[in-house]
Amino acid sequence: MTHTDPRSDSRSDVLPGTVRDFLAASTVHDADTASAFLAADVVVVDQDETFRGREQVHAFLRNAGAEFEYTTEQTGARRVDDDHWVVTVRLEGNFPGGVAELDYRFTLREGLITELVIANHEV
């Protein structure tokens, strides 16, 4: 029997525009456009690294994964509450391990991303 969480959906259209547009820009490595959706005091945690403020996060977005070739597929999206969203993304490419399933945990404030935590997908 397959159980589907009614709050989870793989479609991008269930996401707030800010999250959807940020993901679209970051997927094509457009750090300038992606940064437009970030609050000035944004904090991004990617695995064990923390980036603070729009300038540091912009540099992170510009350089993240640049040394690898990979594809990105959104496999899930879940609303926690109005300000918190989790997007599950599957990456496949020539990076160590070849496949990664990650959760992008977004916190929003006044229509901007204030926090993004990128971590291994929690089942």
For each residue, the residues with C-beta under 8 A, 3 or more apart:
1:
2:
3:
4: 8
5: 8 78
6:
7: 78 79
8: 4 5 76 77 78
9: 14 76 77 78
10: 74 75 76 77
11: 14 77
12: 15 20 23 24 74 77
13: 20
14: 9 11 77 79
15: 12 19 20 23 77 85 87
16: 19 20 85 108 111
17: 20 21
18: 21 22 37 108 111 112 113
19: 15 16 22 23 37 85 87 106 108 113
20: 12 13 15 16 17 23 24
21: 17 18 24 25 33 37
22: 18 19 25 26 34 37 38 113
23: 12 15 19 20 26 27 74 87 104
24: 12 20 21 27 28
25: 21 22 28 30 31 33 34 37
26: 22 23 29 30 31 34 61 64
27: 23 24 72
28: 24 25
29: 26 61 62 66
30: 25 26 33 34
31: 25 26 34 35 58 59 61 62
32: 35 36 58
33: 21 25 30 36
34: 22 25 26 30 31 37 38 61
35: 31 32 38 54 57 58 61
36: 32 33
37: 18 19 21 22 25 34 112 113
38: 22 34 35 42 54 57 58 112 113
39: 42 54 109 110 112 113 114
40: 53 54
41: 52 53 114
42: 38 39 52 53 54 57 112 113 114 115 116
43: 50 51 52 114 115 116
44: 50 51 57 60 115 116 117 118
45: 49 50 51 115 116 117 118 119
46: 49 51 60 64 118
47: 118 119
48:
49: 45 46 60
50: 43 44 45
51: 43 44 45 46 56 57 59 60
52: 41 42 43 56 57
53: 40 41 42 56 57
54: 35 38 39 40 42 57 58
55: 58 59
56: 51 52 53 59 60
57: 35 38 42 44 51 52 53 54 60 61
58: 31 32 35 38 54 55 61 62
59: 31 51 55 56 62 63
60: 44 46 49 51 56 57 63 64
61: 26 29 31 34 35 57 58 64
62: 29 31 58 59 66
63: 59 60 66
64: 26 46 60 61
65: 68 70 95
66: 29 62 63
67:
68: 65 93 94 95
69: 93 94
70: 65 91 92 93 94 95
71: 91 92 93
72: 27 89 90 91
73: 89 90 92
74: 10 12 23 77 87 88 89
75: 10 88 89 90 101
76: 8 9 10 86 87 88
77: 8 9 10 11 12 14 15 74 85 86 87 88
78: 5 7 8 9 85 86 87 88
79: 7 14 82 84 85
80: 84 85 86
81: 84
82: 79 108
83: 107 108 109
84: 79 80 81 105 106 107 108
85: 15 16 19 77 78 79 80 105 106 108
86: 76 77 78 80 103 104 105 106
87: 15 19 23 74 76 77 78 103 104 106
88: 74 75 76 77 78 101 102 103 104 121
89: 72 73 74 75 101 102 103 104
90: 72 73 75 99 100 101 102
91: 70 71 72 95 99 100 101 102
92: 70 71 73 98 99
93: 68 69 70 71 98
94: 68 69 70 98
95: 65 68 70 91 98 100
96:
97: 100
98: 92 93 94 95
99: 90 91 92
100: 90 91 95 97 120
101: 75 88 89 90 91 120 121
102: 88 89 90 91 118 119 120 121
103: 86 87 88 89 117 118 119 120 121 122
104: 23 86 87 88 89 116 117 118
105: 84 85 86 115 116 117 118 119
106: 19 84 85 86 87 113 115 116
107: 83 84 113 114 115 116
108: 16 18 19 82 83 84 85 111 112 113 114
109: 39 83 112 114
110: 39
111: 16 18 108
112: 18 37 38 39 42 108 109
113: 18 19 22 37 38 39 42 106 107 108 116
114: 39 41 42 43 107 108 109
115: 42 43 44 45 105 106 107
116: 42 43 44 45 104 105 106 107 113
117: 44 45 103 104 105
118: 44 45 46 47 102 103 104 105
119: 45 47 102 103 105 122
120: 100 101 102 103
121: 88 101 102 103
122: 103 119
123:
